[in-house]
Amino acid sequence: MKYNLSEITEVIKNRRTIYPEQYTERKIHKEIVEDVLNNAIWAPTHGKTQPWRFQVFMNVSKIELSEFLSNLYKNNNKGDSFNEMKYNKLKNRPLQAPVVIAVIMKRDETQRISELEEVEAVACAIQNMYLTCTAYGIGGFWATPKLMYTQEMNEFLSLSSDEKCLGLFYMGYPSIDWPKGQRKPIEYLTQWK
């Protein structure tokens, strides 16, 4: 065997979503963020288009992100559609996480690969981010509220017409015990033909 499969399996099985409300104030060094992103770019990519792009928010830039997200939500949800809890999450989460990464999909100029396949490649990159965080003992959370897919979000991130934000990836050291997980056995999910 080329690699230690039991260690790889352990990292995969221990990957969890850990929310920013469950992070400590401990800083994450830039070198660790670079490791996370370097592993992200080794995800499978149809036609080697490498559609992933990243914008990293740390320190003061998280305040700008917090203000933008909460104001966008408030401006688009007046009256009965406004939910105070959602507003507070959008405002507080960037401030509770040491690192927030906007994950963006950029279409190949030739568009020879379908948009769906480009999105799938970016999702694989996000899984690599999750797994690398798990190996470091860092919690991760991929957030995809509806406002991610708005023109206002594109403008905030200065995206071109061939780019889309596919969510925010929050990172932080957990203040809780690492959560346990479970999955249905493959017998319930697999057909052998």
N, C-alpha and C positions, 0 to 999 in steps of 0.2 A: 504494500500500500504506500502511495506517495506521501500522504499526509496523515496526521492523527485524526481519524474520522470521529472518534469519540469526543475529542475536544471541539471539533467543528459542529457536531450534532448538539453538544451541550450549549454552545453559543446560540445556535438557531432556536433551540427549545426554550432558552432563557430570555429571548428577546421579548420585551414588554413595552407597552405604552405606559409612560409615567408622565403625569401632567405637571405643568409648571407650578401649580399650587403645592406640589409635593417635592419641590427642589429646595436645597439649601442655598445660602448666599455664596458658597464657595465658587471662585472664579474657575473658568476653563481656559487653559493656556492656548494661545493661538496655534501652537504646534499640534495640539490634539485636534483642533478644528481642521487644520490642514490634512492630518491623517484621515479624518472622517471623509473629507471631500476627495482626497486622493483615492480612497477605496470606492467612493461613489462612482467615479468616472470609469471604473473597470466593470461596470454592469454590461450586460448584453445590449448591443445596439444594432438594429436592423440596418444593413448596408453601411455600417460604421459611420453613421451620420453624427453620433455623439450629441444628441439634442439637449443635453442638460446644461443649465447655467445656474449660477448661485449668487445671491447677494447676502452677505453676512452682516448682521446687526449685532454690535456689541457696544457696551458703554453708552454714550450719549445718544447714538443713533436709535437705540431701543425706545427712548422717550418719544422721538419723532414718529416711530412706528406705532407706538401706543396711542398717541394723539390722533394720528391719521385713522387707524382702525376704529376707534371709539366714535370719532366725529362722523366717519362715513356711515357707520351703523345708525347713529342718531339722526343724521340727515335723511336716510332712506327708510326710517321706521318711525313714523309719527303716530300719535294717538294710540289706539288699541294694539297696533302691531309692534309698538316699542316694548321691549322686555328688559327690565333693569338688570337682571342676572346676566343676560347675554352681553349687554353693554359693559358691565363691570368685568366680565371675562376678557373681552376684547381689549379693554383698557389696561387691565392688570397683568395679563399673561406675559406680554413682552418685558415687563418690568420684573417679573418673578424668575425669568430664565436668564442665565448668564449669556446665552447665545441663542439667537433666532436666525434661521436661514430661510430666505425666500427661495423656493425651488421653482425654476422656470424651464419651460420647454420651448426650444427654438427650432422651428421647422427648417429642414434642409432647403436651400435655395431652389433646387430643382424639383422639390416636392415629389421625388420618385418613390419615397416611402410614405405610406398613409399617415395621417395625423394620429390615428389610433395607435399605430405601431410606435410612433415617437413618444406618445404618452406612456405606453407600456414600458418603453426603455427607461424613461425617467422614473417610473414607479420602481423598477428594478434598482436604479441608483439609490432611491430612498431606502429600500431594504438593505442595501450595503451600508448606508449611513446608520440605520438602526443596529445592524450587527456589529459594526465597529464601536458604536457607543456602548453596546452591551459588553463587549470585550474590555472596555475601559471602566466599566461600572458606572456609566453615565446614563441617565434616563433620557429617553427621546419621545417626542410626540409630534405626529404629522397632523396638522390642523388644516381642514379644508372647508371653512365656512363659505357660504354663498358669495360673500363680498370679494372673495379671492378672484372670482371670474368676471369682475366688472371692469369697465373702461377706466374708472377712477383708480383702481388698483394698478392697472397697466401704466397709467400716467404717473402715479406715485413712484413706481419702480423704473420709470423711463424706458418702458419696453417698446420695441418696434412692433409693427403690425403682424409680423410672423412669430411673435413670442407670446406665451401665456404663462401666468403664474399658476402653478399646480398646488400651491399650498405653502404653509410656513412649517418649518421643522424646528421645534424647540428642543434645547439641550440643557441639562442640568444634573448635578449630583443629587441623588434622591435623599430626602429626609426620612423616608420610610424604609422598612425592610423590603428587599427586592420581592415584588409580587410573584406568587406562584401562578401557574397557568395550567390549562388542560385543553385538549382537543378531542373531538370524536375519533374513534379508531378508524383506520382506513377502510375497514370492512363496510362501514356505513356510507362511505364516500366514493368507493371505487367499484367499477365494473371490469371484470377481466373477460376478454373476448377471444 
